[in-house]
């Protein structure tokens, strides 16, 4: 863009057209006082302090909203300006708590800065009336307070909540002098739609919105958030050996400084008193502290005797390095491919499906590309709850003009932003997607060129479309024909279109088909292999991508190298100097059946909690009881750990070095901020110690750097991702060598499949295994809460998060509630053929009639005792999204 | 397109002729103003009466013709004659109108306001020639009150939609050119040239543009837009279609407040009609232009009149403004170019296209063309909607069209432009009203509200009111407006509560400038205007509030307590004694009166009772008869022997002399004695009382009553030396030497003379001498025919005294102004007229006619007419040339005022005299130029009232005490408060407002005309108690009172 010239206080400056005077001044380090400007959000011009004068124009102009023009001459101050600024500022002071030293924002306060610059005379202030009555501080939110008495009504919080968070919890309330920052209906913040992300608190220029019991850190450590697969970069504030704050890294391309409620406020589990601090051994049914030596020796001894009937569960929560070592342990020491982790329960079909269609089972594009997509199709993903920051990226895209399509049985938060919302019946995704594709083909909206040059299997696929005429589609899915048509046209027409999905697609007995359906859609319309488009499975846990990448799966070595491929096996045999098993191992879901059959006798479990997270949890419990030797390595004594023979205390993310790979394949550095509690150890260290005590070679690592080197050498897609290179910013795999910049989006030239083409698959409609009937008339689906993570091992120990949501509730549609005579908040029994839990009722139209919804976060209401372990034949994922239940009133 | 419209027009004309044709018709004004006055009931009654009598007539609802003060207005037409406009029609009068006018073709004259039509009806004025209508034009309002607003046919019949016809044949730029030539400026307030605004939008090359009509009209007291929409909605629709066509907008919104249900109903119907005909919709009359109008109801936030806030409101957001640029004309509704015009602007566009730019601009001023509608409200007789050429003066609007101020009160100021405007004081009301002149005066045209204020309006309170409005209506977005208006409001609040500081006035101005310059939108930028203009024009009222704790309009509750006490120069605790009378505790009532007033019986009879002027009860009905209640209490005390007879105060301090035993001197003396001073009053006359004994006739103030009060003062300890004239019998110097302090209270006894030829003739006497002679039973020389010149109380006193003289047969009062302006008390005039006195208004003496011996034979007079307005807001009488005439008279009593005289002025050094011979004193302390010498009463103020002189006396006593104590002689002020809060009787304000003030009974004329018996009778007990309980007891509304009452209750 051509630069223009203008002058501030006679300084000649180069400016971009469209730039505001304030932006220009800031870029050139010229201070213009302002209280309501923030670079992240749109200007609103309401503090009236940034006024300047412009030669040839009458009066004063606000610099935050006046664009520069070529040749413009600007005066940043004059007598008039100073007089107006002073009056305005004095008025603000007259109604502002004058107690700086007791304010959390002291020395970090825009009002102080502005005051120092403009100057406010005490004498002059004394002339003014100070009649503002003391307003009540809103301290309802567990994490932060709103003190109206310090509020300067700059409105930054309102605009942040709108433009950054898209929540709109805050707005101006009342009128005139009584105007305050308020919620809808002037309710306490906690009772509003506020999601407690704290973005407003971060941006509050004074101390009106402030973190409760704020403690300033002595130092900050840059690391990656331990919740969800988005992989937000953050700085943990440390004082002594305690984490006292967290803030988003504004430089990070992933989150641009933004964090969700868990990331910003959910760190107090780290020094929770219930952390495991020493190894424990079960003696007569209760746990006794033992030394590391005793623990490790016992394990080494027991494992040595369990070769052949051993299985390991590694973790999506630990680092790549930890995962690498654990799978290496299973394979190289225990000689088994019985290594798996909870990806089996979330994205196994993604891996199995996308590998079939594209050749690679990961998110094709980058988070940063959402903002340039023109259509975003979210299906089976409660994006803003489960991946809040990606939710923000989507909302940002919409602000920039992107169209949003949402398909979800539940009317999720993102529907507020949707141009088209399709509420399809749970389990009918294949029909909906194939129905859309039928319309696309019928209307000739497919990308013929793309199909011809880059795809195969088209004809077979086409013929299978005939089953999905729009009327049938509408009947099965319950979505009006016109809506399906509109969605099809939009997705195919307004490109690039990006599709995001999550467990609404995968957790089905036909999960792989679902994944094939979304990949079909992308291939058909040419919405893959291009920037800002693609198929974007949102990975659930912080390092579930990495755990998969590191070979935490029964069929592949690190980098998805098949255990059945002789070349590969030989490479690893050579590297690890040992003979390796060439058969696929058992999957997570199969473990428990095999344990029951007596085929697995020893289990080594790291950072998992299947008692709560596995479908049909009762059969898991039964199995665990049958184990001969069960080692659990974790940070807390989980529900599953209670079944263990030995429990090993591990470090949490804030206590370790290493890397996490986020959902967009970005490998990012995790850094140690504090020392672990007691004798807790790094996961990799523990596994190495066991291995060494079993006499294994190749486990003499001094630090994670050594491990990374080995990963680099054995994993082609990670070959170029060295520690030095990701010091500042992570790199997205594939990254074959140290000169490679990483891969922003996949399949740009060719697909990773053999032959380089994408493949379209013919599909059939397969109904879910257990549908409602007379005895169990309600369809139960499962979901996530924004405020909790996994089985709430961590979030359940953050009092603020528990305060916001402390227990499970079942969402039931008003019609169903009426039929059953339920009242809001009532405690009821939910029964399935497999179990029975007690929860409170939340009557809401979020679920359609006939469908109820639960999360699986809460130990006291173990939802997975209800769910069915009907698995997808390909990926072995259980159908946790659909089962049937009945409600029984508490008697 | 032509044929379609021509046919439509033909049908419409038929419909219109039906209304104006042979069949009798009744048009009833059923706009909001009519409805609130009961027009719907009147309409129903017409229907009933017509049905039951079987008389045939059409009943048509019309809008507001503008004369809201005369609603319900009914226009009746029968027998093909002109319309007759009836005002204030009550349902009870309907059958009479039907019977007489419709059936028998006889106009009901006493209800008729005038005729409408070409032929006229004999004996009835044409409505548009009446005082109210004469100065007005009928352009924008030409259909209002004339056509049925629910009939598009009526509109079309009266050339409606011809502007649109023309417009559709022109190119947009041609239309803009016509609008430019017309000189039309935005009627919403700021007066931005319409063509310019349109051009910005027209030049935007965007497919989608919007037009918005701003019908949010949020100014308190403004209703022009509402009336126009209610009376002629299609004029707006037509203007909007033309504007839409010109700008290239296809969608339009009318943003109208939900508080205008009738206007909304009319608009909805009009839009529906226009759609049915094809003026709105797709491809209007084959022009290819498509246009639709939607209505958006506003929820009543004032700020939503600001265009960006209005846009936010239409978009469904909180109505909050955003900074401009970009201007809506470039980026407005949903970020598309948008033009927002006011209702009247758009209606004017239709008119301009219909009649042409030249026609439109042939009235108005150079820079403000055309006419403007105004809502004329407040303290003006003819409230309503008016339309005048721009450039008409406020005076014409208020005094000609508006008929002046009700209740003979004094005009104070007008307020224009609502909360964004400012006030214009009396001295500037001859400025022609146009956009630029008003802005020069510091106010704005606004949408056209004109609020008239009289002396009962406190300008500080007025500023406070508007600032409170602005602050409440501030959207809260920008700091200067949200906080600044509140800060100013808090300061004003302090001032009206007596807590202000003199520096606050400048602080207010400083803040006002900051808020004006700093605020984001027009609301804040103009909100300080009421403060700025009131300080500019009425700074003295601010100063009075702050320094003297005085509110001259008796409005500011916390200063005033009760207006009666606040206005009483001696601070009589009126509400307390009224409260006691209401509670039948007459003794307590008397004691409260006596506490502050040593002349209670006198004041109960002849005080001019300023207390009644601002009486709160009087704001809703008649003021309380305070003076009569005082007399009731004092008479009761006399009857019960309660007057003090013993010396009450111990004298222990210095000697003070007072010259003159009039009300000022007596009051000062009494108060000084109370303080312990040794007081001697030197009185030149043989009896004490000054004007009380010399000038007030016996029939008003019997001497024995006066003496009772004087005795009260004497028993208190004041020594009165009568018959000693200072300057003759004793020198001033001697007095000064013998006393520690002196007070001059010699009054004004020298009658002013007329300055006409032969004024010295025998038979010409001055009123004071005459009244004194009557009082002292001396020879008066009054003959059979007596003329009295003047219109004050002295003139009436003289006339009524003269008529009681044995030889007198006829008394004529000659007064140069009108009956409305005569200053004497109405009850005195009334009593005089009962006694046979004549009054010649608008007459002035030219010369005394004498015989050869210089003996008066008569008076040559001249007729006067009201001329231009003078500084008092009254019209100066001017002689009618050639209207001289003679009256035969034997005496002429001159009662046109008096001048002070002391008789020792020349002897005293340091006593500074002013032009009219008054002594110059410090206005607050009554200190003269001589150390230790004070002066009060008429000798200081010129002829004034008894109570004012007494007020001076009271202050002088305080100041003398300070002087003698060696303190700084300085007046100190506090907000008015009674010494006791008397519990109010239980009352129902609604019911008591309905009660009338009882008249004071007089003894029958036959029993009083030839003697000097006291004429006025006292209230009987029942009357007194009832009248006392009618008092609203506003003294109990201060915070102090509430606190005190709470204590009592507990």
Interface residues (C-beta under 8 A of the other chain):
Chain A: X44 X45 X46 X47 X48 X51 X59 X60 X62 X65 X66 X80 X83 X84 X86 X87 X88 X91 X92 X94 X95 X127 X128 X129 X131 X152 X153 X155 X171 X172 X174 X175 X176 X177 X178 X179
Chain B: X301 X318 X320 X322 X323 X325 X471 X472 X473 X474 X475 X476 X477 X478 X479 X480 X482 X483 X484 X485 X486 X487 X489 X490 X491 X494 X503 X507 X510 X511 X513 X514 X515 X517 X518 X519 X520
